[in-house]
Amino acid sequence: MLRMVILPLVVCSLVSGAASLDTRSLGRLGGIAIAYFLGTTLLASGLAVALGFIIRPGAGASALNTPGLGLPGVLPTSKETVDSFLDLVRNLFPANLVAAAFRTVRSIPVGTEIEGMNILGLVLFALVLGVALKKLGQEGEDLIRFFNSFNEATMVLVTWIMWYVPIGIMFLVGSKIVEMEDIVLLVTSLGKYIFASILGHVIHGGIILPLIYFAATRQNPYRFLLGLITPFATAFATCSSSATLPSMIKCIEENNKVDKRISRFILPIGATVNMDGAAIFQCMAAVFIAQLNNVDLNPGQIFTILVTATASSVGAAGVPAGGVLTIAIILEAIGLPTNDLSLILAVDWIVDRTTTVVNVEGDALGAGILNYLNEKDKDKGKEQELKEVTVEAVANNKSEAETSPLVTHKNPVSNTSSTADPESKESVL
């Protein structure tokens, strides 16, 4: 039900959000958002690599009996690393918007279309359309009102769906646990990898991201996060940033009082491109597989992991196990076999839950930072505007005492002149 409303919510919220912000503030907020997304993702990747070398989850695990765990084999992919990055550009400019709602471009190994919503293309189109409607002025107001109304109606649907969320969460988590044939063997065999990945998510989501929020706003980040318990629970259950988007927008506006123009502009973009948790998961998996194969990573390979994980996390689909596919890109970039991905897939349902929670937490704190900066600039603008108010006309004697102290008179006139000219007593103000 949550995935059902993703398409109208993303398109309508971005169109109305881009149309409600003027071009200058849109560019400024967009620049800050990109810097925040890239910075936090790089920090997440660096943290994962550091933890991988400290904990060494793959050391001594080369004797893992894959057939005994009942894991499916993973065929090596022939996809080139360059093609993986070019797919991002291809998806940004879909040839057919209707097809982009349910198909995305992927080179396997030649350009083709596979099932899955092309969120990147829809995001770019919605942003450009919103800016174009803003430029139209009065002619574009009707269409802007249409998207605003559509967006509000979608949020009403989200409110109704949220009543069913606790039941859905219970069955989603319970079904995954029941499906595992020998969960004890799996957890004991890959326990260090699971522990290292979840520890990276706890440190990044519980310490680093709140510190960034506090440094930017000087406000308590944990009080901000307290109002987002429902989206975090949804993220934990669904393992999907996109499916969490409707409840995140609803809670961040109602509980944390974030401006609708900010939340509906930045959260859909963040759900698509900001994947801190996925970057940690991918880097940890790459280091784990390297240690599993007794490969000592050199500084060049480590740098490649950091850059590739940061870039490929942008293209990771906001769906369950979306990050596993991009790990193959990292492994190929540093020359490691992709067959061991079956081990990652076996415990992905555990790690992917904390991965998604960190992904959506990064989006929420980014929206909070942008909202604070926007409010701060707005207050400064008002203060400056009040200071510069001047009045050319002569003030009315009766209302002189009621005049604001911030209003100054450029041409004060003496009482004699005001007596001589009775018409001047009427103030233009």
C-alpha positions in Angstrom: 0.0 0.0 0.0 2.9 2.4 0.8 4.6 1.6 -2.5 1.3 2.3 -4.3 1.5 6.0 -3.4 5.2 6.4 -4.1 4.8 7.5 -7.7 2.2 10.3 -7.2 3.8 11.4 -4.0 7.3 11.8 -5.5 6.2 13.6 -8.6 3.6 15.9 -7.1 5.7 16.8 -4.0 8.7 17.7 -6.1 6.7 19.7 -8.6 4.9 21.7 -5.9 8.1 22.0 -3.8 10.2 23.3 -6.7 7.4 25.7 -7.8 6.9 27.1 -4.3 10.6 28.1 -3.9 12.1 30.9 -5.9 15.0 30.1 -8.2 17.7 31.6 -6.0 16.6 29.7 -2.9 16.1 26.6 -4.9 19.6 26.6 -6.2 21.1 27.5 -2.7 19.1 24.8 -0.9 19.9 22.3 -3.7 23.7 23.1 -3.3 23.6 22.6 0.4 21.7 19.4 0.1 24.2 17.9 -2.5 27.1 18.9 -0.2 25.4 17.3 2.8 24.5 14.1 0.9 28.0 13.6 -0.6 29.8 14.5 2.7 27.8 12.2 4.9 28.0 9.3 2.4 31.8 9.7 2.2 32.0 9.7 6.0 29.9 6.6 6.1 32.1 4.8 3.5 35.3 5.8 5.4 33.8 4.6 8.7 32.8 1.2 7.2 36.3 0.6 5.8 38.0 1.6 9.1 35.7 -0.8 11.0 36.4 -3.5 8.5 40.1 -3.3 9.1 39.7 -3.1 12.9 37.1 -5.9 13.4 38.3 -8.0 10.4 35.0 -9.9 9.8 36.4 -12.0 7.0 39.6 -13.1 8.7 39.5 -16.9 9.4 36.1 -17.2 7.6 37.5 -18.8 4.4 36.4 -22.2 5.6 32.7 -21.2 5.4 30.8 -24.1 4.0 28.5 -22.4 1.5 26.6 -25.6 0.5 26.0 -26.4 4.2 24.3 -23.1 4.6 22.0 -23.8 1.7 22.9 -20.7 -0.2 22.2 -20.2 -3.8 25.1 -19.6 -6.2 25.6 -16.2 -7.7 26.7 -16.1 -11.4 29.5 -13.7 -12.2 28.3 -10.6 -13.9 29.8 -9.3 -17.1 28.7 -5.7 -16.5 31.5 -3.1 -16.8 32.0 -0.6 -14.0 31.8 2.3 -16.5 28.4 1.1 -17.7 27.2 1.1 -14.1 27.9 4.8 -13.8 26.6 5.6 -17.2 23.4 4.0 -16.2 22.9 6.8 -13.8 23.1 9.3 -16.7 20.8 7.2 -18.9 18.2 7.0 -16.2 18.3 10.7 -15.6 16.8 11.3 -19.1 14.2 8.7 -19.8 12.9 8.5 -23.4 9.3 7.8 -22.1 8.0 9.3 -18.9 5.1 6.7 -18.8 7.6 3.8 -19.2 9.8 5.4 -16.5 7.0 4.8 -14.0 7.7 1.0 -14.1 10.9 0.5 -16.1 14.6 1.5 -15.5 17.6 1.3 -17.8 20.4 -1.2 -17.0 23.3 -2.4 -19.1 23.4 -6.2 -18.8 25.7 -6.1 -20.7 24.0 -4.0 -23.4 21.4 -1.3 -22.9 18.0 -2.7 -22.0 15.1 -2.0 -19.8 14.2 -4.0 -16.7 11.3 -3.9 -14.3 11.5 -1.2 -11.6 10.5 2.4 -11.3 13.0 4.9 -12.7 13.0 7.3 -9.7 16.0 9.3 -10.9 14.4 10.2 -14.2 11.1 11.1 -12.5 12.8 13.2 -9.9 14.7 15.3 -12.5 11.6 15.8 -14.7 9.5 16.8 -11.7 12.1 19.4 -10.5 12.5 20.9 -14.0 8.7 21.0 -14.5 8.2 22.8 -11.1 10.8 25.4 -12.0 9.1 25.9 -15.5 5.7 26.3 -13.9 7.2 28.9 -11.5 8.6 30.8 -14.5 5.2 30.8 -16.3 3.7 33.0 -13.5 -0.1 33.3 -13.6 -0.4 30.8 -16.5 1.2 28.1 -14.4 -0.8 28.7 -11.2 -3.6 26.3 -12.2 -1.3 23.4 -12.8 0.6 24.2 -9.6 -2.7 24.1 -7.6 -3.5 20.8 -9.3 -0.2 19.2 -8.1 -0.7 20.7 -4.6 -4.2 19.2 -4.4 -3.0 15.9 -5.7 -0.2 15.9 -3.1 -2.5 16.7 -0.2 -4.9 14.0 -1.3 -2.0 11.5 -1.4 -1.1 12.5 2.1 -4.6 11.8 3.2 -4.2 8.3 1.7 -1.0 7.9 3.7 -2.8 8.8 6.9 -5.2 6.0 6.3 -2.5 3.5 5.4 -0.6 4.4 8.6 -3.3 2.8 10.7 -2.4 -0.6 9.1 1.4 -0.2 9.5 1.8 -1.9 12.9 0.1 -5.1 11.6 2.1 -5.0 8.4 5.4 -4.6 10.3 4.7 -7.6 12.6 4.0 -9.9 9.6 6.9 -8.6 7.5 9.5 -9.2 10.2 7.9 -12.5 11.4 7.8 -14.0 7.9 11.5 -13.4 7.3 12.4 -15.2 10.6 10.2 -18.2 9.8 11.7 -18.5 6.3 15.2 -19.2 7.6 16.0 -22.9 7.8 19.0 -22.8 10.1 19.3 -19.2 11.5 21.7 -20.3 14.3 24.3 -21.7 11.9 24.0 -18.7 9.6 24.4 -16.1 12.4 27.3 -17.9 14.0 29.1 -18.4 10.7 28.7 -14.7 9.6 28.3 -13.2 13.0 31.3 -10.9 12.8 30.2 -9.5 9.5 26.7 -8.9 10.8 28.1 -7.3 14.0 30.5 -5.1 12.1 27.8 -3.8 9.7 25.3 -3.1 12.4 27.9 -1.4 14.5 28.8 0.9 11.6 25.1 1.8 11.3 24.8 2.5 15.0 27.9 4.7 15.1 26.9 6.6 12.0 23.2 6.9 12.8 23.6 7.4 16.5 26.6 9.6 16.8 28.0 11.1 13.5 24.7 12.2 11.9 23.3 13.7 15.2 26.6 15.6 15.6 26.4 17.1 12.1 22.8 18.2 12.9 23.8 19.7 16.2 26.8 21.5 14.7 24.5 23.0 12.0 21.5 23.9 14.2 22.7 23.9 17.8 19.5 21.9 18.6 19.0 18.6 20.3 19.1 16.0 17.4 17.6 13.2 19.5 14.5 15.2 20.3 14.1 15.7 16.5 14.5 12.0 15.9 12.0 11.1 18.6 9.2 12.5 16.4 10.1 10.0 13.6 9.6 6.7 15.4 6.9 5.6 13.0 9.0 6.1 9.8 12.0 4.3 11.4 9.8 1.4 12.3 8.4 1.3 8.7 12.0 1.5 7.3 13.0 -1.4 9.6 10.1 -3.6 8.5 10.0 -2.8 4.7 13.7 -2.4 4.1 12.7 0.3 1.5 13.5 4.0 1.6 10.9 4.7 -1.0 8.2 2.9 0.9 9.1 4.9 4.0 8.9 8.2 2.2 5.1 8.8 2.6 5.2 8.3 6.4 8.4 10.3 6.7 6.9 13.3 5.0 3.8 13.1 7.2 5.6 12.8 10.5 8.4 15.3 9.8 5.8 18.0 8.9 3.3 17.2 11.7 5.7 16.3 14.6 8.8 18.3 13.8 7.1 21.3 12.1 9.4 21.2 9.1 8.3 23.6 6.3 6.3 21.7 3.6 8.2 23.4 0.9 11.5 22.0 2.3 10.3 18.5 3.2 8.5 17.8 0.0 11.5 19.1 -2.0 14.4 17.4 -0.2 13.0 14.1 1.1 12.0 12.6 -2.3 15.5 13.5 -3.6 17.1 12.1 -0.4 15.2 8.8 -0.7 16.7 8.5 -4.2 20.3 9.6 -3.9 21.2 9.8 -0.2 22.2 6.2 1.0 24.5 6.4 4.0 23.5 3.0 5.3 23.9 1.4 1.9 27.5 2.9 1.6 28.4 1.4 5.0 26.9 -2.0 4.0 28.6 -2.0 0.6 32.1 -1.1 1.9 31.8 -3.6 4.7 30.8 -6.3 2.3 33.7 -5.5 0.0 36.3 -5.6 2.8 34.7 -8.8 4.1 35.0 -10.6 0.8 38.6 -9.3 0.3 39.5 -10.8 3.7 37.5 -14.0 2.9 39.8 -14.5 -0.1 43.0 -13.5 1.8 43.5 -10.4 -0.4 45.3 -7.5 1.3 43.8 -4.3 0.0 46.3 -1.6 -1.0 45.7 2.2 -0.6 44.6 2.4 -4.3 42.0 -0.3 -3.8 40.7 1.3 -0.6 40.3 4.7 -2.4 38.5 2.9 -5.2 36.1 1.3 -2.7 35.4 4.7 -1.1 34.7 6.5 -4.4 32.8 3.6 -6.0 30.6 3.0 -3.0 29.8 6.7 -2.7 28.8 6.9 -6.3 27.1 3.6 -6.7 25.0 4.1 -3.5 23.3 7.0 -5.5 22.1 4.5 -8.0 21.0 1.9 -5.5 17.3 1.2 -5.7 15.3 2.1 -2.7 13.9 -1.4 -2.4 14.8 -4.5 -0.4 18.2 -5.9 -1.3 18.7 -2.9 -3.7 22.3 -2.4 -2.5 23.4 -6.0 -3.1 23.4 -5.5 -6.8 25.8 -2.5 -6.6 28.3 -4.5 -4.5 29.3 -6.4 -7.7 30.4 -3.0 -9.2 32.8 -2.5 -6.2 34.1 -6.0 -6.4 34.8 -5.8 -10.1 36.5 -2.4 -9.7 39.0 -3.9 -7.2 39.3 -7.2 -9.0 37.6 -9.5 -6.5 35.3 -12.5 -7.4 31.5 -11.9 -7.2 30.7 -15.5 -6.4 30.9 -14.8 -2.6 27.9 -12.4 -2.9 25.8 -15.4 -1.9 27.1 -15.0 1.6 26.0 -11.4 1.6 22.6 -12.3 0.2 22.1 -14.9 3.0 22.2 -12.3 5.8 21.0 -9.3 3.8 17.5 -9.5 5.3 19.1 -8.8 8.7 21.6 -6.0 7.8 19.3 -4.4 5.3 16.9 -3.3 8.1 19.5 -1.1 9.9 20.8 0.0 6.5 17.4 1.5 5.6 16.9 3.1 9.0 20.2 4.9 8.6 19.3 5.9 5.0 16.0 7.5 6.0 17.6 9.1 9.2 20.1 10.9 7.0 17.3 12.2 4.8 15.3 13.4 7.8 18.2 15.2 9.5 19.2 16.8 6.2 15.6 18.2 5.9 15.9 19.5 9.4 19.2 21.3 8.7 17.8 22.8 5.5 14.6 23.9 7.4 16.7 25.6 10.1 18.9 27.4 7.6 15.9 28.5 5.6 14.1 29.9 8.7 17.3 31.6 9.8 17.7 33.3 6.4 14.0 34.3 6.5 14.3 35.9 9.9 17.4 37.8 8.7 15.6 39.0 5.6 12.6 40.3 7.6 14.9 42.1 10.0 16.8 43.7 7.2 13.6 44.7 5.4 12.2 46.4 8.5 15.4 48.3 9.1 15.3 49.7 5.5 11.7 51.0 5.6 11.5 54.7 5.0 8.5 57.1 4.5 8.7 60.0 2.2 5.4 61.7 3.4 4.9 63.8 6.5 3.7 61.8 9.4 0.3 62.5 10.8 0.6 64.2 14.2 -2.2 62.1 15.7 -0.5 58.9 14.8 3.1 60.0 15.5 3.1 58.1 18.8 1.9 54.9 17.1 4.5 54.9 14.4 6.9 52.0 14.5 10.4 53.0 15.8 11.9 51.1 12.8 10.1 53.4 10.4 12.2 56.5 9.7 11.2 59.7 7.8 13.5 60.9 5.1 12.2 64.5 5.0 11.0 65.5 8.5 9.0 68.7 8.3 8.6 71.3 11.0 5.2 71.9 12.8 4.9 75.3 11.2 4.9 73.8 7.7 2.3 71.2 8.7 0.1 73.9 10.1 0.4 76.0 6.9 -0.5 73.0 4.7 -3.4 71.1 6.2 -3.4 68.6 3.3 0.1 67.3 4.4 -1.3 65.9 7.6 -2.6 62.9 5.6 0.2 60.4 5.6 0.7 58.3 2.5 1.7 55.4 4.8 
